[in-house]
Amino acid sequence: MQFSIGVEYAFHSLFYMVDLPEHKTIGIKDIAKLHGITETYLSKIFSKLRKAGIVRSIAGVNGGYELAKGAENISFWDIIEAIEGTSRLFHCIEIRKKNIFVNDPSIFTDKCPCLIKVVIQEAEDLMRNQLKIKSLRWLHEQVHKDFSVEKRKAIADWLKDV
C-alpha cells in the first residue's frame, strides 16, 4: 500500500492555509511556487480537496482558495480520502470458491466470511480510525511550535503578500 505524492502535496499545502487570516485566500500559483511544482498538477489536487469540502474556491481578482472549515475539523483521513478516493485497500473476490478442494462453494456466505478479508479490513479500520483522530490543526500545532521566530515571521510575511 502506498499513497500517491498528491497526498503529501495536499498536506503541505493545507498546512500553510491554517495560518491564513479569515476571508483571505491563496492562489494555486503561489502554493505551486512554494512547493516547486506545476500549477496544473496542484490544480488537480485542489479540485479533489474542493469536491471533498476541505477547501473552497473564491472567484475574482483577489480569489483563490481558503479552508472550507476549521483545521480542527479536517482529519488526516479526510485529506487522504479526498485525494485517493473512498475505496477500501483490499478487495476480496472470494477466490476460495474456485479452489479445487471445495466441493460446495455455496457454503461461503456472509456467515462464513473470508478470514483473510476480515483481518485485513480490521487492520484497515484501525488505520482509518487513527488517521481520523489526527487533524490538520493538530499537525499545524505540532510542527509550528518548533519553528523559529524568524521562520514564523517569514511565513506570516509570505502569507500577507500572496
C-alpha positions as CSV (number, residue, x, y, z in Angstrom):
1,M,0.0,0.0,0.0
2,Q,1.3,3.4,-0.9
3,F,-0.4,6.8,-1.0
4,S,0.3,9.0,-4.0
5,I,2.6,12.0,-3.8
6,G,-0.6,14.1,-4.2
7,V,-1.5,13.3,-0.6
8,E,1.8,14.8,0.6
9,Y,1.3,17.9,-1.5
10,A,-2.2,18.2,-0.1
11,F,-1.0,18.1,3.5
12,H,1.8,20.6,2.9
13,S,-0.4,23.0,1.0
14,L,-3.2,22.8,3.6
15,F,-0.6,23.3,6.4
16,Y,0.1,26.8,5.3
17,M,-3.5,27.6,4.8
18,V,-4.1,27.2,8.5
19,D,-2.3,30.5,9.1
20,L,-4.4,32.4,6.5
21,P,-6.3,35.3,8.1
22,E,-10.1,34.9,7.9
23,H,-11.5,35.7,4.5
24,K,-8.1,35.7,2.9
25,T,-7.4,33.3,0.1
26,I,-4.3,31.9,-1.5
27,G,-3.8,31.2,-5.2
28,I,-2.7,28.0,-6.8
29,K,0.2,29.9,-8.4
30,D,1.6,30.9,-5.0
31,I,1.2,27.4,-3.5
32,A,2.8,25.8,-6.6
33,K,5.7,28.2,-6.4
34,L,6.1,27.4,-2.7
35,H,6.4,23.6,-3.5
36,G,8.2,24.0,-6.8
37,I,5.5,22.1,-8.7
38,T,3.3,23.0,-11.7
39,E,0.1,24.8,-11.2
40,T,-1.7,22.2,-13.4
41,Y,-0.7,19.4,-11.1
42,L,-1.6,21.3,-7.9
43,S,-5.0,22.4,-9.5
44,K,-5.9,18.7,-9.8
45,I,-5.2,18.2,-6.1
46,F,-7.1,21.2,-5.1
47,S,-10.0,20.2,-7.3
48,K,-10.2,17.0,-5.3
49,L,-9.9,18.9,-2.0
50,R,-12.7,21.2,-3.1
51,K,-15.0,18.3,-4.1
52,A,-14.4,16.8,-0.6
53,G,-15.4,20.1,1.1
54,I,-11.9,20.7,2.6
55,V,-11.3,23.9,0.7
56,R,-13.5,26.3,-1.2
57,S,-12.5,28.4,-4.2
58,I,-13.3,32.1,-4.3
59,A,-13.6,33.6,-7.8
60,G,-12.4,37.1,-8.8
61,V,-9.3,39.2,-8.9
62,N,-8.4,38.5,-5.3
63,G,-9.7,35.0,-5.4
64,G,-8.1,31.8,-4.6
65,Y,-8.6,29.0,-2.0
66,E,-9.4,29.0,1.7
67,L,-10.2,26.2,4.1
68,A,-13.9,25.4,3.9
69,K,-14.0,24.5,7.6
70,G,-11.8,24.8,10.7
71,A,-8.5,23.0,10.6
72,E,-9.6,21.1,13.8
73,N,-12.4,19.6,11.7
74,I,-10.2,18.3,8.9
75,S,-8.8,14.9,9.7
76,F,-5.8,13.2,8.1
77,W,-8.2,10.7,6.8
78,D,-10.4,13.4,5.2
79,I,-7.4,14.6,3.2
80,I,-6.2,11.1,2.2
81,E,-9.7,10.1,1.2
82,A,-10.1,13.3,-0.9
83,I,-7.0,12.5,-2.9
84,E,-7.1,8.7,-3.0
85,G,-10.8,8.1,-3.1
86,T,-13.1,6.1,-0.9
87,S,-12.3,2.5,-2.0
88,R,-11.1,0.0,0.6
89,L,-7.5,-1.1,0.3
90,F,-8.3,-4.8,-0.1
91,H,-11.0,-6.2,-2.3
92,C,-11.8,-9.9,-1.6
93,I,-13.1,-11.6,-4.8
94,E,-13.7,-14.9,-3.0
95,I,-11.2,-16.9,-4.9
96,R,-11.6,-19.6,-2.3
97,K,-14.9,-20.5,-4.0
98,K,-12.9,-21.7,-7.1
99,N,-10.5,-23.9,-5.0
100,I,-10.3,-27.5,-6.3
101,F,-10.8,-28.8,-2.7
102,V,-14.1,-27.0,-2.3
103,N,-17.0,-29.3,-3.1
104,D,-19.8,-26.8,-2.4
105,P,-18.9,-23.1,-2.9
106,S,-22.3,-22.1,-1.6
107,I,-21.1,-22.7,2.0
108,F,-19.2,-19.4,1.7
109,T,-21.8,-16.9,2.8
110,D,-21.9,-13.8,5.0
111,K,-22.0,-16.2,8.0
112,C,-18.7,-17.6,6.8
113,P,-16.6,-14.6,5.7
114,C,-13.1,-15.0,4.3
115,L,-10.8,-14.7,7.3
116,I,-8.1,-13.0,5.2
117,K,-10.6,-10.3,4.3
118,V,-11.8,-9.9,7.9
119,V,-8.2,-9.5,9.2
120,I,-7.1,-7.0,6.6
121,Q,-10.3,-5.0,6.9
122,E,-9.9,-4.9,10.7
123,A,-6.3,-3.6,10.2
124,E,-7.6,-1.0,7.7
125,D,-10.3,0.1,10.1
126,L,-7.7,0.6,12.8
127,M,-5.5,2.7,10.4
128,R,-8.5,4.8,9.3
129,N,-9.6,5.4,12.8
130,Q,-6.1,6.5,13.8
131,L,-6.0,8.9,10.9
132,K,-9.4,10.3,11.8
133,I,-8.2,11.2,15.2
134,K,-5.4,13.5,13.9
135,S,-6.4,16.8,12.5
136,L,-4.9,19.5,10.3
137,R,-4.9,21.7,13.4
138,W,-3.0,19.1,15.4
139,L,-0.4,18.8,12.6
140,H,0.0,22.6,12.5
141,E,0.4,22.9,16.2
142,Q,2.9,20.0,16.4
143,V,5.1,21.4,13.6
144,H,4.6,25.1,14.1
145,K,5.8,25.1,17.7
146,D,9.3,24.0,16.6
147,F,9.6,26.9,14.1
148,S,12.0,29.7,15.0
149,V,10.6,33.2,15.4
150,E,12.3,34.1,12.2
151,K,10.6,31.2,10.3
152,R,7.2,32.1,11.7
153,K,7.7,35.7,10.7
154,A,8.8,34.7,7.2
155,I,5.7,32.5,6.8
156,A,3.4,35.3,8.1
157,D,5.0,37.8,5.7
158,W,4.7,35.4,2.8
159,L,1.0,34.8,3.5
160,K,0.5,38.6,3.8
161,D,2.0,39.1,0.4
162,V,0.2,36.3,-1.5
